Structures are given as C-alpha cells and as structure tokens.
C-alpha cells in the first residue's frame, strides 16, 4: 500500500512538472496537435453520448486521444481531450490536401544586391528570426513516394501549423452519430461547439510568450514572435514574415505582409501631404480673400442674409474671419497637386503590391495554389445541408449541390436584407441632417451675444456652424458604431443562410456584404457634406426646404464647405482609429484577466499549457476579416476625400505603425493560436481596393471642383478681376450677391429679438453666397454669366483631371509587370527540377524493381542502358 501510494505521488509530481509548459502527451513523445474542452454536467446527457461517439470515430480514422480529468483543471469542472495525429494520418491527409513539402535544397544563387544596404541595418532583425528555416524546392506530397522527400524525422517533418491544419480538417468532417444512422447532417466540430457538446477547440501555443519553453524539442516560436515582433520597442523594425507564416499559416502571414507594405507606402503619401499642408501655412499671409473678410472696412461692412428662418439674425461677414483662415490651410493650390499625386500613388501602391505578393507566392510555395484546389475543400456545412447529389463531369463522381431554385431564393432574401440595412443607414443620415438643420438655429440664437468669446483660447473659433458640425459628426460617429455592431451578426447569418460551397466563396460573399454596408455607413456623411450641402439652397425669398418641411437646407460658409468636410473627416477617421485600437487591445486583455482570475491563485506548476490557452480569447471566424475591413475603410478615407485633408495619410501612418504592433501583441498574447490556413492573396479585398482607387480619382476631382473654392477664384483672377491684374483683390465682393431686405417674406425674416444691436432700418441690402443679378436688374435674381463660366470651368477641370490621372494610372500599370522577372525565372526553374527529379526517381525505382525481378529468375542478367537525362519542353513550363 505504501509503495503504491509513493508511486502515485511521484507520478503526480512528475505530471505536474511535465504539464507546466508541455505540448506533449504524458509520455513526453507524442505532440499535442489539437485540444478539445468540455464540461460534463450530468450523466446520461445527450451531449455526453455525442462526445463519446465523436471521439470513437476520431480514433477510427487514426487519431490518438488522451483525456485530462476535470480534477486536474483549475476550475475543477473542465475536461480536456488532447489529440495527436500519427505519421500515417498526417501522410494520408497531406496527400489529400496536396501539401507542398521539400525534396531538395534550393541551389539557385541569390544575386540580389541592394545598393547602400548598410543603411537598412538598424531596421533588420536577426537572420534566424527572418529566415527560420532553409529554402527548399518543394512538391505536393505523395504518400506512395515518401522516400522522394527530405524526411529526416517523421515527428518534425510536418511543422505544427501544418499538423493542426490537417487535424482540423478531420475534426470538421468527422460524424458524431453511429454509422447506421442516416442523418448525415450530424458531423463536424463546429456543430458540436454550437450545441454545447464541447466548449472550445484549439491548437496549442508552443510556449509562454514571455519565456522560452523548458523542453529542448519545443521551438518556442511564440516567444521569438513576442520579443521581435509584438514588442512596441520594435516599431521601426521589419516584420519577421517567414516566422509569422511558419507559426500562424499563410493566411495570417499575407495579411501582415500587406499591412506592412501599405504602411511603408503611406510614408511617401504622408511626406507629400505634410508638404502641401506646410505650403498652406507658408502662404497664410498671402491669403487675400481672408484679409478682405477680416478687414473692418470690407468684411465688417458686408451684412449677410440670415442662415435660417426666424431664429437667425443678420450678421456681418467678418464674423467668419477665423474659419476663412483655417480653410486656406486645406483649400489652396497644393490641394490640387496632392489630389493628382494621390491618384498616381494609389496606382503605384496596388501595382507594387502585386509584385510583392507574387514574390511571397513563390517563397511560400503558393504559386500553384489556385482556386481549383479550394474545390477539394468543400465547407462541411455545404456537404451536410445539401442533400441533393449530381454527377461532376470532371471527376465523374457524385457530389452535393444546391438546387437553382433554392439558391435564387436565398440570394434574393440576402440581397433584400442588405438593401434594408443600407436604407436604414440612409434614414439615420437623413435624421442627422435634420438635426443639423434644427440645431443650427438653436446654436445661432444662443451664440448671438457671443458667450463663448470669454474663452480666451478657443472662444473666437466657436461659431454656430462649427458647433453644429462637430456635434453632428459625433452623433453620426456613435450611430455608425452602433449600426456596425448590429449588422455584423446579420451579415454572418445571411451568409450562412446562402450555404456557400467553399471557404473562399464564403469569405468573398461575406466581404462584399460587410463592405457595402460599411461603405455607406462610414462615407455617407462625408458624401453629403462634400457634394450636397450648400448646393441646393436657393436664395432669399425662394429658399429650398428639406422634403417640404420647415427645415431650410444648409448653406456653406462664405469660405466654402471644405473646412466642414475636413472636420467631418477628422472626427470620423480618428475616432474610428482610436476606438478601434482601444477595443482591439483593451477588451481582450480585460476578458482574459477576468477569465484567468482563479488560475492566478494556483502555483505555476499546476497551470498547464492547455489551460493557459483555454483561458485566452478565441480567434473568431471574423478575426482577420475585421482587420482587413478596418484597413480598407481607412484606405477609403485617405483616397476618396484626401483633397479636403492632406494630413490624412500622416494620421493613417501613425495609426498603422501602432496597428501592426497592437495586432501582433493581441495575436501573440491575448488570443488562442488560430488554425493555420492557406491563402495566396488578400482575396476579394484586392478588387475592392482597385475599385476604390478608380472612384477616388472621381471624388477628388469633384471635391476640388465643387466643394473647394479653387475654380471660382481662378475664374475671377483670370477673367473677372476688374483691374486686369493677376490677384484676388475684390473677390469677396464679387462672389456675394445682393438681395433687398424688404423683399424677404415674413416667414423667412428673423424675429426682432434675434437681430444684433447694430442692425437698423437704414440697412436695406443683405448679401448671400451665389452669382445672381442684383435687385432692379432686368434679370433680377437670375444666375449671372459668371455663374455659367464657373460651372463650365468646373466641368472642364473634372474632365481634364480625370483623363490625365487615368492615363497616367493605366500607363504606370502597363509599365510595371505584376510578377518580377527573377520570380518568373525561379518558378520555371523549380517546375523544371520537380519534373526532372520525379522522372529520375521513377527511373531509379524501375531499375531496383527490375533488378529484384532478375535476382528471382534464372535468366542472364541484363545490362541496363544508360537512360538519357529527362528533358522538359518549354510548353510544359
């Protein structure tokens, strides 16, 4: 009894020490490839029966299981099922999935020499981090030819990321009902997680992120990633993309490659945008029209017509002095140059990314990873929900399919749902516009005595227009965030309802739905300010009203609507980025801190590797999707409306430098290890970026033409300057039309108490922003010829700018090949070697087989002729 007790005690101590940071079974040899967890609440439960059958079926397909009792867990009620895939299972499914593995060391010399390479030394990482494994020629794995590949150790031949990908493929297709049952829908770990049979399913991190594993045969790649990648001290360093790909898989690796490349390219846009802003600062004193607005003898004598009915009084033009100076910072000649530059920059960014992506495809063995290979991996949900079968003409096998009637009905319902939600956004935007119209009158009434002027620093800058714009932008931002949270669940539900066939099709459908919604949600308010506000106002005595209501359409400041578009853009863009980073970093940390509060009381030796990972947040279905969406929305802000705010790329650059490290930190420390997945590109996002690049040329041309005052100023300077000089003197007086105050209808006139003290009956004329004939003219209040000249100049500018930018864009795209020439040569070389080595391998096998056959017979040994070297035709290459 004493011996048995001591033996049990020693085994428990050994187990505690082994489980501290172990990624192996109790024998210390078999690696844990996946972990399932569940809470066994009561005996005889249906969930228990499902688990029992499911685990038995996993064993049938060759997986090895080991269960940790709930008494060993930190909460005393969670069971952990550890899964190991032996060599036979890995080899079988590597063959099925066509996983590429090395067969020969790469013998192509890398003659790439970068001039002045020493300048990049401070930004480099150690060589073993940047290139964690040697470069090999690879070929799809074939189980029957396993001796063809470079297999030194079967236990380490497939890296952990490949192992967990194979195991998850099996888990997704294994049934949890008995073989005699006809209900084919009962399969897959995802359904078991949804119905609560299991609480979690995840692969393990290989060690703690803050220190290396104590096991020599454990790679400790998580530690290296945290030290050299997720640390904020490394914000200026390059990313270890090969190590990211090795640990997390190609799909996550290519996201960080794209994000890093996008951030690098933003540097050039940020520099040019900052120079344009500096140009606005340097020409601050040359702003003639702002001087006229601020001068007491010009702007101080111009009485402006009320901006709203009843509650808005007459006001003097020089009250907008500060806003006109601010507007010049963004509304100057540099804005036109920057808009054209960004049209070319976005083309260079997309074309150079294609080249970078092509290089990664070669280096990461994704050249032959085409969409056809995805067809081998039908979604388990598609296989189970599609009960109909039809013959595949290519494979001559029966496969599941969704009837066309059902597909059309599901697509129509999905489209109607998306349209409904987009209509809901538009309704909210109309509500915000109504708020702007209603609240402006209140702000104007409150601020008529300038109570804000007592604020020494910001008081002079606070006007009714600014207060309305800022509050409306903040309300709009809150509505955007609320609608985002609601629509995300709806988008997933309607995409699941459509039953996409493959994972690629599922992601593309979800991408389109989410992006359409987010596009309208984030950009609609900016489109309103840029292209609608102040364009349909009318004139005193004949104002336009919103949908026939008593709310008068908004007018722009005499300095234009561009400064308000800038305000809208800054609030929505920066608000989204700050909120996004806080949400990404703080929420997972708080949830992990709360979830692991019990485990922190235990000794470190009792807190096993699977329990540590179990307490982390799951990397959800939309984990990477949300990251792409966030960056693409930001890309829209810095391209679609960049003419109104040249500093937008600079803000985006600062955000992305932080974003890369925040994403790396949370992925390395706060989330469970995601299942590795392959991807040879950024998918549908590339087409979305191309579409936004084309649209950005149009929007920026219209912003410069219709939102900015650039064209009216140029027309005045070249055609209407009374002295014939090339300056802007007299522009303000020229750009304001006159109206007889006595002709203003009673419904539009301000209440007597709303008028300022200086207003009296001697003032008979008020001014408004338009080009119309004055009272008493034979064409009274009709548009002047200057109005039509300006409109023609605006349209001509749009056509010329669009054509110039598009010609340059397409010329640049034609000049830059999508695939670098050295990559093309390497791909051809590798394909040639694969065929040559496979041929030689088959010849050697044939020789051995013939030799054995001759040893068994009594015939005279034959002399083998020397077989010629295998030649590969150029057409095959």
Buried (B, 14 or more C-beta within 10 A) or exposed (E): EEEEEEEEEEEEEEBBEBBBBBBBBBEEEBBBBBBBBBBBEEEEEEBBBBBEBBBEBBEEEBBBBBEBEBEBBBEEEBBBBBBBBBBEBBBBBBBBBBBBBBBBEBEEEEEEEEEEEEEEEEEEBEEEBBEBEEBBBBBBBBEEBBEBBBBEEEEEBBBBBBBBBBBBBBBBBBBBBEEEEEEBEBBBBBBBBEEEBBBBBBBBBBBBBEEBBEBEEBBBBBBBBBBBBBBEEBEEBBBBBBBBBBBBBBBBBBBBBBBBBBBBBBEBBBEBBBEBBEBBEEBEEEBBBBBBBBBEEBBBEBBBBBBBBBBBBBBBBBBBBBBBBBBBBBBBBBBBBBBBBBBBBBBBBBBBBBBBBBBBBBBBBBBBBEEEBBBEBBBBBBBBBBEEEEEEEEEEEEBBBBEEEEEEEBBEEBEEBBEEBBEBBEEBBBEBBBBBBBBBBBBBBEBBEEEBEEEEEEEBEBBBBBBBBBBBBEBBBEBBBEBBEEBBEBBBEBBBEBBBBBBBBBBBBBBBBBBBBBBBBBBBBBBBBBBBBBBEBBBBEEBEEBEEEEBBBBBBBBBBBBBBBBBBBBBBBBBBBEEBBEEBBEEBBEBBEEEBEEBEEEEEBBBBBBBBBBBBBBBEEBBBBBBBBBBBBBBBBBBBBBBBBBBBBBBBBBBBBBBBBBBBBBBBBBBBBBBBBBBBBBBBBBEBBBEBBBBBBBBBBBBBBBBBBBBBBBBBBEEBBEEEEEEBBBBBBBBBBBBBBEEBEEEBBBEEEBBBEEBEEEEEBBBBBBBBBBBEEEEEBEBBEBBEBBBEBBEEBBEEBBEBBBEBBEEBBEEBBEBBEBBEEBBBBBBBBBBBBBBBBEEEEEEEEEEEEEEEEEEEEEEEEEEEEBEBEEEEE
